[in-house]
Every structure is written in C-alpha cells, then in structure tokens.
C-alpha cells in the first residue's frame, strides 16, 4: 500500500485547499491508507489529521433482568457524548464547505490570470 497520483486507484478521493471532511463508509476494508499532498508552489505545508469514529448502532436490544439499572445511564451518557461529537463534526464540515467554495473560486481565477 503506497501513495500514488493515480486517481483511478483511489476508493475515496478529494482535492481541495483548506479544511476537508471525508466520511469513510463501513464497507471500506481495513487497513485504510491516507495520502495528503501539499500545494506544489509552497515549500512547506502543515496538516492536522483528526479521526472520529461513529458509535456502532445495533438493530436490537438485549435486556437482562439481572443487570443493575445503572448501565442504561452509562449507555445514555455515551450516546449523548457521541451525538455531541457528531454535531461538532457537522459544524466543522459546514465551515469547511464555505471555505472550500471560496478557495475553489480563487483557484479558478488564479488559473485564468497566470
């Protein structure tokens, strides 16, 4: 598994400048390779890669009367934390989309006048 410029070999591809949010679907098999390329006109580029894992949701519930009643509260707390982190991701995505559209327009203008 090596990074390549051959876009046809990618399962998921995104080419933007600025913030980016990429959702990786469950059907993608492990391991997953991530290639990040800098802008060729800049000598140095910096990146922050954040990985968020969505909580697994099961289509069924197992109820055992012998289990103490404190466990559902823990599960509810975990779900609230997961929902809060998902809403943060959605906010980051909306911000990234706004920034990316402006940067794409600037890239087009740059190509026209260079």
MDAnalysis code that builds the backbone (N, CA, C; Angstrom):
import MDAnalysis as mda
import numpy as np

u = mda.Universe.empty(342, n_residues=114, atom_resindex=np.repeat(np.arange(114), 3), trajectory=True)
u.add_TopologyAttr("name", ["N", "CA", "C"] * 114)
u.add_TopologyAttr("resid", np.arange(1, 115))
u.add_TopologyAttr("resname", ["UNK", "UNK", "UNK", "UNK", "UNK", "UNK", "UNK", "UNK", "UNK", "UNK", "UNK", "UNK", "UNK", "UNK", "UNK", "UNK", "UNK", "UNK", "UNK", "UNK", "UNK", "UNK", "UNK", "UNK", "UNK", "UNK", "UNK", "UNK", "UNK", "UNK", "UNK", "UNK", "UNK", "UNK", "UNK", "UNK", "UNK", "UNK", "UNK", "UNK", "UNK", "UNK", "UNK", "UNK", "UNK", "UNK", "UNK", "UNK", "UNK", "UNK", "UNK", "UNK", "UNK", "UNK", "UNK", "UNK", "UNK", "UNK", "UNK", "UNK", "UNK", "UNK", "UNK", "UNK", "UNK", "UNK", "UNK", "UNK", "UNK", "UNK", "UNK", "UNK", "UNK", "UNK", "UNK", "UNK", "UNK", "UNK", "UNK", "UNK", "UNK", "UNK", "UNK", "UNK", "UNK", "UNK", "UNK", "UNK", "UNK", "UNK", "UNK", "UNK", "UNK", "UNK", "UNK", "UNK", "UNK", "UNK", "UNK", "UNK", "UNK", "UNK", "UNK", "UNK", "UNK", "UNK", "UNK", "UNK", "UNK", "UNK", "UNK", "UNK", "UNK", "UNK"])
u.atoms.positions = np.array([
    [0.849, -1.161, 0.000],
    [0.000, 0.000, 0.000],
    [0.904, 1.237, 0.000],
    [0.932, 1.934, -1.139],
    [1.777, 3.110, -1.285],
    [0.962, 4.258, -1.874],
    [1.234, 5.502, -1.446],
    [0.538, 6.644, -2.047],
    [0.880, 6.763, -3.530],
    [-0.070, 7.185, -4.318],
    [0.130, 7.334, -5.752],
    [-0.694, 8.511, -6.257],
    [-0.324, 9.031, -7.401],
    [-1.100, 10.092, -8.032],
    [-2.168, 9.535, -8.970],
    [-2.266, 8.232, -9.089],
    [-3.254, 7.594, -9.959],
    [-4.626, 7.631, -9.285],
    [-5.440, 8.597, -9.647],
    [-6.739, 8.797, -9.006],
    [-7.661, 7.601, -9.220],
    [-7.514, 6.890, -10.314],
    [-8.373, 5.732, -10.590],
    [-8.176, 4.613, -9.569],
    [-7.040, 4.612, -8.879],
    [-6.783, 3.561, -7.897],
    [-7.355, 3.901, -6.521],
    [-7.908, 5.096, -6.347],
    [-8.456, 5.512, -5.053],
    [-9.876, 4.999, -4.877],
    [-10.221, 4.611, -3.656],
    [-11.612, 4.307, -3.333],
    [-12.368, 5.594, -3.018],
    [-11.697, 6.508, -2.315],
    [-12.264, 7.808, -1.965],
    [-11.232, 8.854, -2.346],
    [-11.683, 9.954, -2.952],
    [-10.748, 10.986, -3.398],
    [-11.354, 12.362, -3.151],
    [-10.543, 13.296, -2.706],
    [-10.980, 14.673, -2.556],
    [-9.797, 15.576, -2.841],
    [-10.002, 16.607, -3.625],
    [-8.928, 17.540, -3.961],
    [-9.405, 18.953, -3.666],
    [-9.044, 19.457, -2.510],
    [-9.439, 20.806, -2.118],
    [-8.277, 21.488, -1.422],
    [-8.400, 22.779, -1.271],
    [-7.459, 23.547, -0.452],
    [-8.233, 23.989, 0.785],
    [-7.635, 23.894, 1.928],
    [-8.318, 24.295, 3.156],
    [-8.816, 23.087, 3.917],
    [-9.827, 23.322, 4.757],
    [-10.357, 22.253, 5.593],
    [-11.152, 21.268, 4.755],
    [-11.084, 20.021, 5.171],
    [-11.777, 18.961, 4.437],
    [-12.337, 17.957, 5.431],
    [-13.523, 17.467, 5.172],
    [-14.131, 16.414, 5.974],
    [-14.499, 15.289, 5.028],
    [-13.979, 14.105, 5.294],
    [-14.241, 12.952, 4.440],
    [-14.885, 11.863, 5.287],
    [-16.047, 11.399, 4.859],
    [-16.727, 10.296, 5.542],
    [-16.306, 8.988, 4.894],
    [-15.840, 8.066, 5.704],
    [-15.418, 6.755, 5.217],
    [-16.531, 5.765, 5.552],
    [-17.111, 5.152, 4.538],
    [-18.242, 4.254, 4.744],
    [-17.792, 2.932, 5.363],
    [-18.737, 2.230, 5.956],
    [-18.446, 0.982, 6.661],
    [-17.948, -0.122, 5.743],
    [-18.264, -0.068, 4.468],
    [-17.879, -1.126, 3.541],
    [-16.409, -1.121, 3.161],
    [-15.687, -0.062, 3.493],
    [-14.270, 0.022, 3.163],
    [-13.482, -0.894, 4.097],
    [-12.669, -1.768, 3.536],
    [-11.944, -2.748, 4.345],
    [-10.671, -2.150, 4.937],
    [-10.277, -2.665, 6.098],
    [-9.038, -2.231, 6.757],
    [-7.865, -2.942, 6.132],
    [-6.693, -2.418, 6.163],
    [-6.309, -1.085, 6.648],
    [-6.638, -0.020, 5.613],
    [-6.768, 1.211, 6.084],
    [-7.078, 2.344, 5.220],
    [-5.839, 3.227, 5.138],
    [-5.408, 3.544, 3.934],
    [-4.252, 4.425, 3.737],
    [-4.755, 5.821, 3.394],
    [-4.113, 6.824, 3.966],
    [-4.468, 8.213, 3.711],
    [-3.259, 8.904, 3.116],
    [-3.421, 9.494, 1.954],
    [-2.340, 10.254, 1.317],
    [-2.701, 11.725, 1.300],
    [-1.818, 12.569, 1.809],
    [-2.044, 14.014, 1.827],
    [-0.911, 14.660, 1.051],
    [-1.264, 15.413, 0.031],
    [-0.266, 16.070, -0.810],
    [-0.372, 17.575, -0.633],
    [0.774, 18.245, -0.542],
    [0.794, 19.695, -0.406],
    [0.684, 20.392, -1.747],
    [0.504, 21.691, -1.689],
    [0.411, 22.505, -2.894],
    [1.805, 22.676, -3.468],
    [1.971, 22.449, -4.752],
    [3.301, 22.378, -5.350],
    [4.053, 23.712, -5.341],
    [3.361, 24.829, -5.200],
    [4.043, 26.121, -5.176],
    [4.585, 26.493, -3.797],
    [4.181, 25.770, -2.772],
    [4.644, 26.045, -1.412],
    [5.740, 25.064, -1.030],
    [6.796, 25.594, -0.393],
    [7.882, 24.731, 0.056],
    [7.479, 23.858, 1.228],
    [6.669, 24.402, 2.124],
    [6.231, 23.665, 3.311],
    [4.717, 23.728, 3.427],
    [4.138, 22.660, 3.900],
    [2.702, 22.598, 4.173],
    [2.520, 21.936, 5.523],
    [1.477, 22.326, 6.249],
    [1.209, 21.692, 7.543],
    [-0.213, 21.135, 7.532],
    [-0.405, 20.055, 8.278],
    [-1.680, 19.351, 8.278],
    [-2.037, 18.922, 9.684],
    [-3.324, 18.854, 9.940],
    [-3.850, 18.249, 11.163],
    [-4.841, 17.187, 10.705],
    [-4.605, 15.960, 11.102],
    [-5.486, 14.856, 10.732],
    [-6.223, 14.408, 11.987],
    [-7.549, 14.549, 11.980],
    [-8.372, 14.119, 13.101],
    [-9.253, 12.967, 12.634],
    [-9.357, 11.950, 13.454],
    [-10.169, 10.784, 13.114],
    [-11.258, 10.648, 14.163],
    [-12.504, 10.597, 13.700],
    [-13.643, 10.406, 14.585],
    [-14.327, 9.115, 14.185],
    [-14.656, 8.319, 15.166],
    [-15.342, 7.059, 14.885],
    [-16.777, 7.169, 15.375],
    [-17.706, 6.901, 14.486],
    [-19.112, 6.950, 14.862],
    [-19.431, 5.752, 15.744],
    [-20.300, 5.935, 16.729],
    [-20.672, 4.791, 17.574],
    [-21.467, 3.773, 16.767],
    [-21.253, 2.517, 17.085],
    [-21.991, 1.461, 16.392],
    [-23.420, 1.422, 16.916],
    [-24.341, 1.249, 16.006],
    [-25.747, 1.150, 16.395],
    [-26.232, -0.241, 16.037],
    [-26.846, -0.875, 17.003],
    [-27.333, -2.227, 16.797],
    [-28.847, -2.197, 16.607],
    [-29.372, -3.019, 15.710],
    [-30.815, -3.013, 15.454],
    [-31.619, -3.768, 16.508],
    [-30.987, -4.180, 17.569],
    [-31.695, -4.933, 18.590],
    [-31.203, -4.501, 19.972],
    [-31.970, -4.838, 20.988],
    [-31.619, -4.517, 22.366],
    [-31.677, -5.808, 23.168],
    [-30.654, -6.037, 23.984],
    [-30.625, -7.207, 24.853],
    [-30.977, -6.742, 26.259],
    [-32.016, -7.316, 26.825],
    [-32.447, -6.938, 28.170],
    [-32.244, -8.135, 29.080],
    [-31.506, -7.902, 30.159],
    [-31.261, -8.945, 31.149],
    [-31.694, -8.384, 32.493],
    [-32.628, -9.033, 33.146],
    [-33.156, -8.519, 34.402],
    [-32.126, -8.546, 35.521],
    [-31.079, -9.346, 35.394],
    [-30.071, -9.449, 36.445],
    [-29.061, -8.301, 36.402],
    [-29.035, -7.553, 35.320],
    [-28.084, -6.453, 35.181],
    [-28.584, -5.267, 35.997],
    [-27.707, -4.618, 36.779],
    [-28.132, -3.448, 37.555],
    [-28.618, -2.329, 36.627],
    [-29.496, -1.513, 37.149],
    [-30.116, -0.476, 36.324],
    [-29.189, 0.709, 36.049],
    [-27.958, 0.719, 36.572],
    [-27.047, 1.844, 36.332],
    [-26.455, 1.802, 34.927],
    [-26.410, 0.651, 34.289],
    [-25.802, 0.542, 32.963],
    [-26.530, 1.337, 31.881],
    [-27.863, 1.374, 31.854],
    [-28.503, 2.199, 30.828],
    [-28.106, 3.672, 30.934],
    [-27.901, 4.166, 32.168],
    [-27.484, 5.555, 32.325],
    [-26.108, 5.777, 31.708],
    [-25.208, 4.816, 31.874],
    [-23.881, 4.922, 31.263],
    [-24.001, 4.908, 29.742],
    [-24.866, 4.052, 29.231],
    [-25.061, 3.988, 27.780],
    [-25.654, 5.295, 27.258],
    [-26.602, 5.861, 28.010],
    [-27.187, 7.138, 27.598],
    [-26.131, 8.238, 27.591],
    [-25.252, 8.241, 28.592],
    [-24.190, 9.249, 28.648],
    [-23.244, 9.103, 27.456],
    [-22.911, 7.864, 27.099],
    [-22.044, 7.636, 25.937],
    [-22.712, 8.111, 24.654],
    [-24.013, 7.854, 24.524],
    [-24.723, 8.293, 23.324],
    [-24.783, 9.816, 23.246],
    [-24.980, 10.483, 24.400],
    [-25.001, 11.948, 24.405],
    [-23.644, 12.493, 23.979],
    [-22.563, 11.882, 24.491],
    [-21.219, 12.321, 24.096],
    [-20.990, 12.091, 22.608],
    [-21.453, 10.965, 22.100],
    [-21.287, 10.668, 20.673],
    [-22.079, 11.654, 19.823],
    [-23.303, 11.982, 20.244],
    [-24.106, 12.951, 19.494],
    [-23.455, 14.325, 19.520],
    [-22.866, 14.704, 20.676],
    [-22.193, 15.998, 20.767],
    [-20.994, 16.050, 19.839],
    [-20.210, 14.967, 19.783],
    [-19.044, 14.963, 18.897],
    [-19.476, 14.959, 17.431],
    [-20.576, 14.283, 17.097],
    [-21.073, 14.306, 15.720],
    [-21.545, 15.703, 15.326],
    [-22.174, 16.425, 16.272],
    [-22.609, 17.784, 15.939],
    [-21.406, 18.700, 15.748],
    [-20.315, 18.467, 16.484],
    [-19.089, 19.246, 16.272],
    [-18.524, 18.963, 14.883],
    [-18.549, 17.713, 14.468],
    [-18.054, 17.349, 13.136],
    [-18.910, 18.026, 12.067],
    [-20.228, 18.027, 12.262],
    [-21.109, 18.666, 11.286],
    [-20.826, 20.159, 11.190],
    [-20.559, 20.820, 12.340],
    [-20.225, 22.246, 12.306],
    [-18.921, 22.478, 11.568],
    [-17.918, 21.629, 11.813],
    [-16.645, 21.755, 11.106],
    [-16.852, 21.562, 9.610],
    [-17.721, 20.625, 9.249],
    [-17.980, 20.355, 7.833],
    [-18.611, 21.573, 7.161],
    [-19.609, 22.179, 7.816],
    [-20.264, 23.352, 7.236],
    [-19.270, 24.490, 7.054],
    [-18.384, 24.686, 8.032],
    [-17.359, 25.721, 7.922],
    [-16.406, 25.399, 6.786],
    [-16.024, 24.140, 6.659],
    [-15.089, 23.729, 5.607],
    [-15.702, 23.911, 4.228],
    [-16.983, 23.611, 4.087],
    [-17.645, 23.749, 2.791],
    [-17.661, 25.209, 2.359],
    [-17.949, 26.115, 3.308],
    [-17.960, 27.541, 2.980],
    [-16.573, 28.001, 2.545],
    [-15.549, 27.592, 3.294],
    [-14.180, 28.000, 2.969],
    [-13.724, 27.389, 1.645],
    [-14.079, 26.137, 1.404],
    [-13.636, 25.459, 0.181],
    [-14.241, 26.077, -1.073],
    [-15.486, 26.516, -1.001],
    [-16.095, 27.111, -2.187],
    [-15.409, 28.421, -2.540],
    [-15.034, 29.216, -1.533],
    [-14.322, 30.467, -1.801],
    [-12.933, 30.179, -2.354],
    [-12.252, 29.190, -1.800],
    [-10.910, 28.859, -2.274],
    [-10.945, 28.290, -3.687],
    [-11.970, 27.532, -4.019],
    [-12.089, 26.992, -5.375],
    [-12.253, 28.119, -6.385],
    [-13.047, 29.125, -6.041],
    [-13.221, 30.276, -6.919],
    [-11.897, 31.008, -7.108],
    [-11.148, 31.175, -6.019],
    [-9.845, 31.834, -6.116],
    [-8.875, 31.021, -6.970],
    [-8.922, 29.702, -6.871],
    [-8.059, 28.853, -7.698],
    [-8.384, 29.024, -9.179],
    [-9.659, 29.093, -9.510],
    [-10.064, 29.273, -10.906],
    [-9.569, 30.616, -11.428],
    [-9.734, 31.663, -10.609],
    [-9.253, 32.985, -11.017],
    [-7.738, 32.986, -11.195],
    [-7.042, 32.304, -10.313],
    [-5.583, 32.220, -10.404],
    [-5.176, 31.528, -11.707],
    [-5.855, 30.456, -12.064],
    [-5.533, 29.744, -13.298],
    [-5.827, 30.594, -14.536],
    [-6.852, 31.418, -14.454],
    [-7.212, 32.255, -15.591],
    [-6.182, 33.354, -15.845],
    [-5.606, 33.890, -14.781],
    [-4.737, 35.050, -14.927],
    [-3.255, 34.727, -14.838],
    [-2.874, 33.473, -14.690],
    [-1.443, 33.113, -14.649],
    [-0.953, 32.598, -15.958],
])
